[in-house]
Structures are given as C-alpha cells and as structure tokens.
Amino acid sequence: MFGSRYIYCDVPQVVSALPRIAELELGVEILFESSEDLWPQVRWENLLDLADAVADAGIEATVHGPFDNLNLGSRDAHIRRYSLEVLSAAVEFARAVRSPRMVFHTGYLPQYPPQGRRRWLDVFSQGLSELVDYAADLEVRLAVENTYEPDPSLFEEIFERFPTPALGMCLDTGHAACFGRVEPVVWSRRFSDRICHVHLSDNDGRDDLHLGLGQGVVDFRAVLAPLLRVESASGITLEVSAEDALTSRDYLTNLLQTMSAQESP
C-alpha cells in the first residue's frame, strides 16, 4: 500500500511554500537542486532552521539529494569524492528533518559503451557501499532513482550487488516514460519489492515536462498497480508545478481509491 504523500520543493522556496503545502494536506520533498547548501561548507544553521520550520508547520518531510553532475562512478577521483561528501551531507540533513529516506541519482549515462559501463559500475559500487553504510548508521534508507537509464538492467545489477534493504528504489514515472525504452510499468513490476518511494509526473513521452497527472501519456493505474499489492508502504511525491498541485493531488486520491476498491474482495 502507499504511505505519506508529498510535493517537491527546492530548498530556497520551502519556508515560503509551507502554508500552501499544509493547505494541500501534503508533506514536502525537500529538493537540493544545487550542492551549494551542502558542500564544501554545510550551512547547518540555515538547514536546521528549515528543519524546525517544517516541524513547526506539522508537515512531514522527505529529502532529495543533489544530483547535477554528481557521479559516484566517475573516472575522476575528485568528482567521486565530492559526490560522496555531498550525498553524505544530504543523508545527515535527512536525519535532521526526520526523513525516512534520501533519494539520489546514479549519475550513469547511457552513452557509456559496454566495457565502460562495467568499469563505471565497479567504481560506483565502491562509493555506494560507503554511502549505504553511512546512511544505515543514521537510520536513513537510500532510494536510488531511475533517470536516464533506458531499461531496468543496470538497476538489476546494482541490486544484485546490494541485496540489503538499506538500499531501495525511487521509481520516477516521468523519467521512465520519456527516457526509457520500455513501458514504465516494467519498472514497477520488476522492482515492486525494492521500491520505497515514487515520483509522479506526466509528460508527452519525449521530454521530462513535469506535467500534472493525467495531462500526458503515463498510465498511472498500470504503474501503481504492482505496488498496491506490496505490504510495505511507499511514499509518493507529486513532481508537478504549484499550479497543478491541487488537481494532481485529487487525481491521485481518486485513482487510488478506485484501485483499492477494485482490489478488495
């Protein structure tokens, strides 16, 4: 079944957006689009004030770590180290804001040739191992998100190397629809036991437009159905604009109610 529901918001806008988020009766996914708030000097005073503001508003929070040009599998040791330090700081913030998870991207590019992919995965796994251990010590679950990966094969390899429940998956329906070469439902069927969070947005199947739910080509009923049968609760974030937040929230509520009723004996 599904647990808490959120709407995403970049760090600088969270405080001003809290009244509207509370009005929508949603939680907030705090998004670090830039690593500047996390490294090389973690701005803990600002971040802890933010954590207090979220708590005072009575709003649940989850965290999306920075991702732009970060890559735990980079050939460049400086980039690997920087990526690990930034993502580790994001895990610390997730702990501070009482988030049960921290979403992050692989940094993988599908243009890598087969030999390059194997080398990338070996190096990536070394950094991921450190990050998983650190997050587990802080009781924060990692959720690796599909981005540019064209099919589930890379994630299959990652989860084979990391069978631990400390590493879960964040399924992004928008990415699966426009960057994937398989139907989005393939992802949810294949990884229903590892998916602990879901990013919902719609698009035209070509570009990652972050449209409101029901405005594009994504078959949300098909994608969510395999997860509805899983006992563990997955959080859901609406990755849509503020203008589409209300209609997308209602779309999701109505869809899940209908699906649950049909699943009942």
Secondary structure in CASP SS format (residue, H / E / C, confidence):
PFRMAT SS
TARGET T0000
AUTHOR 0000-0000-0000
METHOD secondary structure of the structure
MODEL  1
M C 1.00
F E 1.00
G E 1.00
S E 1.00
R E 1.00
Y E 1.00
I E 1.00
Y E 1.00
C E 1.00
D E 1.00
V H 1.00
P H 1.00
Q H 1.00
V H 1.00
V H 1.00
S H 1.00
A H 1.00
L H 1.00
P H 1.00
R H 1.00
I H 1.00
A H 1.00
E H 1.00
L C 1.00
E C 1.00
L C 1.00
G E 1.00
V E 1.00
E E 1.00
I E 1.00
L E 1.00
F C 1.00
E C 1.00
S C 1.00
S C 1.00
E C 1.00
D C 1.00
L C 1.00
W C 1.00
P C 1.00
Q C 1.00
V C 1.00
R C 1.00
W H 1.00
E H 1.00
N H 1.00
L H 1.00
L H 1.00
D H 1.00
L H 1.00
A H 1.00
D H 1.00
A H 1.00
V H 1.00
A H 1.00
D H 1.00
A C 1.00
G C 1.00
I C 1.00
E C 1.00
A E 1.00
T E 1.00
V E 1.00
H E 1.00
G C 1.00
P C 1.00
F C 1.00
D C 1.00
N C 1.00
L C 1.00
N C 1.00
L C 1.00
G C 1.00
S C 1.00
R C 1.00
D C 1.00
A H 1.00
H H 1.00
I H 1.00
R H 1.00
R H 1.00
Y H 1.00
S H 1.00
L H 1.00
E H 1.00
V H 1.00
L H 1.00
S H 1.00
A H 1.00
A H 1.00
V H 1.00
E H 1.00
F H 1.00
A H 1.00
R H 1.00
A H 1.00
V C 1.00
R C 1.00
S C 1.00
P C 1.00
R E 1.00
M E 1.00
V E 1.00
F E 1.00
H E 1.00
T C 1.00
G C 1.00
Y C 1.00
L C 1.00
P C 1.00
Q C 1.00
Y C 1.00
P C 1.00
P H 1.00
Q H 1.00
G H 1.00
R H 1.00
R H 1.00
R H 1.00
W H 1.00
L H 1.00
D H 1.00
V H 1.00
F H 1.00
S H 1.00
Q H 1.00
G H 1.00
L H 1.00
S H 1.00
E H 1.00
L H 1.00
V H 1.00
D H 1.00
Y H 1.00
A H 1.00
A H 1.00
D H 1.00
L C 1.00
E C 1.00
V C 1.00
R E 1.00
L E 1.00
A E 1.00
V E 1.00
E E 1.00
N C 1.00
T C 1.00
Y C 1.00
E C 1.00
P C 1.00
D C 1.00
P C 1.00
S H 1.00
L H 1.00
F H 1.00
E H 1.00
E H 1.00
I H 1.00
F H 1.00
E H 1.00
R H 1.00
F C 1.00
P C 1.00
T C 1.00
P C 1.00
A C 1.00
L E 1.00
G E 1.00
M E 1.00
C E 1.00
L E 1.00
D E 1.00
T H 1.00
G H 1.00
H H 1.00
A H 1.00
A H 1.00
C H 1.00
F H 1.00
G C 1.00
R C 1.00
V C 1.00
E C 1.00
P H 1.00
V H 1.00
V H 1.00
W H 1.00
S H 1.00
R H 1.00
R H 1.00
F C 1.00
S C 1.00
D C 1.00
R C 1.00
I E 1.00
C E 1.00
H E 1.00
V E 1.00
H E 1.00
L E 1.00
S C 1.00
D E 1.00
N C 1.00
D C 1.00
G C 1.00
R C 1.00
D C 1.00
D C 1.00
L C 1.00
H C 1.00
L E 1.00
G C 1.00
L C 1.00
G C 1.00
Q C 1.00
G C 1.00
V C 1.00
V C 1.00
D C 1.00
F H 1.00
R H 1.00
A H 1.00
V H 1.00
L H 1.00
A H 1.00
P H 1.00
L H 1.00
L H 1.00
R C 1.00
V C 1.00
E C 1.00
S C 1.00
A C 1.00
S E 1.00
G E 1.00
I E 1.00
T E 1.00
L E 1.00
E C 1.00
V C 1.00
S C 1.00
A H 1.00
E H 1.00
D H 1.00
A H 1.00
L H 1.00
T H 1.00
S H 1.00
R H 1.00
D H 1.00
Y H 1.00
L H 1.00
T H 1.00
N H 1.00
L H 1.00
L H 1.00
Q H 1.00
T H 1.00
M H 1.00
S H 1.00
A H 1.00
Q H 1.00
E H 1.00
S C 1.00
P C 1.00
END
